[in-house]
Amino acid sequence: MSQEREMTVRNQRFSILKQPIASVLNQHLIDYPTPSNLRYWWGFGSLAGICLVIQIVTGIFLAMHVVGGWLLRYMHANGASMFFIVVYLHMFRGLYYASYSSPREFVRCIGIVIFLHMILTAFIGYVLRWGQMSFWGAIVITSLASAIPVVGDTIVTWIWGGFYVDNASLKSIL
């Protein structure tokens, strides 16, 4: 009797897996082939993606001026720090396991470009609040361009949108 019941349950499972959506879910979530050396270090890329989605969603809601946005504001501010922590751990894992070596040199280059864009986006998000700390942060960081010989002062004037940092600079930086 128990063998018949076991066969019935097994047949039901296999008939469910023949459905298109269930078979895709089974292939990608349940029967997904993973290496035997999979450790916690390998989850930081996905965790960075989750943090990025949280940043985008909270940023959109903050841009809409949601009433009671204190929770969203704190999630967005602390989420940025968490995002960078997770990305640094992801980069450390890549360096530790030599994931930058052949044949993945291009992946490393793309990662560096993405990291530089992250830094630029974090700076813009920091300046966007336009408080006293943001004001002086904008002056210090944008003044770094003045170290470029010959054209540095012209670049700084262009970034500032004038000869000093004011509201026009905020529009210019964005």
C-alpha positions as CSV (number, residue, x, y, z in Angstrom):
1,M,0.0,0.0,0.0
2,S,2.7,2.5,0.9
3,Q,4.6,1.7,-2.3
4,E,1.5,2.5,-4.4
5,R,1.1,5.8,-2.5
6,E,4.7,6.6,-2.9
7,M,4.5,6.0,-6.7
8,T,1.3,8.1,-6.9
9,V,3.0,11.0,-5.1
10,R,6.1,10.7,-7.4
11,N,3.9,10.6,-10.5
12,Q,2.0,13.7,-9.3
13,R,5.3,15.5,-8.8
14,F,6.6,14.7,-12.2
15,S,3.2,15.7,-13.8
16,I,3.4,19.0,-12.1
17,L,6.9,19.6,-13.3
18,K,5.7,19.2,-16.9
19,Q,3.8,22.5,-16.6
20,P,5.8,25.3,-18.2
21,I,6.0,27.7,-15.3
22,A,6.6,25.0,-12.7
23,S,9.4,23.4,-14.8
24,V,11.2,26.8,-15.2
25,L,10.9,27.4,-11.4
26,N,12.2,23.9,-10.8
27,Q,15.1,24.2,-13.1
28,H,16.2,27.6,-11.8
29,L,15.4,27.4,-8.1
30,I,15.2,23.8,-6.9
31,D,17.3,21.6,-9.2
32,Y,19.8,24.3,-10.0
33,P,23.3,22.8,-10.4
34,T,25.8,24.5,-8.0
35,P,29.5,23.8,-7.4
36,S,30.4,21.9,-4.3
37,N,32.7,24.7,-3.1
38,L,29.9,27.3,-2.9
39,R,30.3,29.3,0.3
40,Y,28.8,32.5,1.7
41,W,31.3,34.6,-0.1
42,W,29.5,33.9,-3.4
43,G,26.3,35.6,-2.3
44,F,27.6,39.2,-2.1
45,G,26.9,39.9,-5.8
46,S,23.3,39.0,-5.4
47,L,23.1,40.9,-2.1
48,A,24.5,44.0,-3.9
49,G,21.8,43.7,-6.5
50,I,19.1,43.5,-3.8
51,C,20.6,46.6,-2.1
52,L,20.6,48.4,-5.5
53,V,16.9,47.6,-6.0
54,I,16.1,48.9,-2.5
55,Q,18.0,52.1,-3.3
56,I,16.2,52.6,-6.6
57,V,12.7,52.0,-5.1
58,T,13.3,54.2,-2.0
59,G,14.8,56.9,-4.2
60,I,11.8,56.9,-6.5
61,F,9.4,57.2,-3.5
62,L,11.6,59.9,-1.9
63,A,11.4,61.9,-5.2
64,M,7.6,61.7,-5.1
65,H,7.7,63.4,-1.6
66,V,5.8,60.6,0.1
67,V,4.1,61.7,3.4
68,G,5.7,60.0,6.3
69,G,8.9,59.5,4.4
70,W,11.1,59.3,7.4
71,L,11.4,55.5,7.2
72,L,12.2,55.7,3.4
73,R,14.8,58.4,4.1
74,Y,16.6,56.3,6.7
75,M,16.3,53.2,4.5
76,H,17.8,55.1,1.6
77,A,20.6,56.7,3.7
78,N,21.6,53.5,5.5
79,G,21.0,51.4,2.3
80,A,23.7,53.4,0.6
81,S,26.2,52.5,3.3
82,M,25.1,48.9,3.2
83,F,25.3,48.8,-0.6
84,F,29.0,50.0,-0.5
85,I,29.8,47.5,2.3
86,V,28.4,44.6,0.3
87,V,30.2,45.8,-2.9
88,Y,33.5,46.1,-1.0
89,L,33.0,42.5,0.3
90,H,32.1,41.4,-3.2
91,M,35.3,43.0,-4.6
92,F,37.4,41.5,-1.8
93,R,36.0,38.0,-2.6
94,G,37.0,38.6,-6.3
95,L,40.5,39.6,-5.3
96,Y,40.9,36.7,-2.8
97,Y,39.8,34.1,-5.3
98,A,41.6,35.7,-8.2
99,S,38.4,36.1,-10.2
100,Y,40.1,38.8,-12.3
101,S,42.5,36.4,-13.9
102,S,42.2,35.0,-17.4
103,P,39.7,34.6,-19.1
104,R,37.8,37.2,-17.1
105,E,39.9,40.4,-17.6
106,F,37.0,42.1,-19.3
107,V,34.7,41.4,-16.4
108,R,37.2,43.1,-14.1
109,C,37.3,46.2,-16.4
110,I,33.5,46.4,-16.4
111,G,33.5,46.0,-12.6
112,I,35.9,49.0,-12.3
113,V,33.7,51.1,-14.5
114,I,30.6,50.2,-12.5
115,F,32.4,51.0,-9.3
116,L,33.4,54.4,-10.6
117,H,29.8,55.1,-11.5
118,M,28.8,54.0,-8.1
119,I,31.2,56.5,-6.5
120,L,29.9,59.3,-8.8
121,T,26.3,58.5,-8.0
122,A,27.0,58.4,-4.3
123,F,28.6,61.8,-4.5
124,I,25.6,63.2,-6.5
125,G,23.2,61.7,-3.9
126,Y,25.3,63.3,-1.1
127,V,25.3,66.7,-2.7
128,L,21.6,66.5,-3.6
129,R,20.5,67.1,0.1
130,W,22.2,70.5,-0.2
131,G,23.0,71.0,3.5
132,Q,26.1,72.6,4.9
133,M,28.1,69.3,4.8
134,S,26.9,68.7,1.2
135,F,27.9,72.3,0.2
136,W,31.5,71.9,1.5
137,G,31.7,68.3,0.1
138,A,30.8,69.7,-3.3
139,I,33.5,72.3,-3.0
140,V,36.2,69.9,-1.9
141,I,35.4,67.1,-4.4
142,T,34.9,69.3,-7.4
143,S,38.0,71.4,-6.6
144,L,40.0,68.2,-7.1
145,A,39.7,68.8,-10.8
146,S,41.7,72.0,-10.4
147,A,44.8,69.8,-10.0
148,I,44.7,69.0,-13.7
149,P,47.3,71.1,-15.4
150,V,46.3,73.9,-17.8
151,V,42.5,73.1,-18.0
152,G,41.8,72.3,-14.4
153,D,40.4,75.7,-13.4
154,T,38.2,75.8,-16.5
155,I,36.8,72.4,-15.7
156,V,36.0,73.5,-12.1
157,T,34.3,76.7,-13.3
158,W,32.3,74.6,-15.8
159,I,31.2,72.1,-13.1
160,W,30.3,74.9,-10.6
161,G,28.3,76.7,-13.3
162,G,30.1,79.9,-12.4
163,F,33.0,81.1,-10.2
164,Y,31.6,79.9,-6.9
165,V,29.3,77.1,-5.6
166,D,25.6,78.1,-5.4
167,N,22.2,76.8,-6.5
168,A,23.3,76.9,-10.2
169,S,26.1,74.5,-9.2
170,L,23.5,72.0,-7.9
171,K,21.8,72.0,-11.3
172,S,25.2,71.8,-13.0
173,I,26.4,68.8,-10.9
174,L,23.2,66.9,-11.6
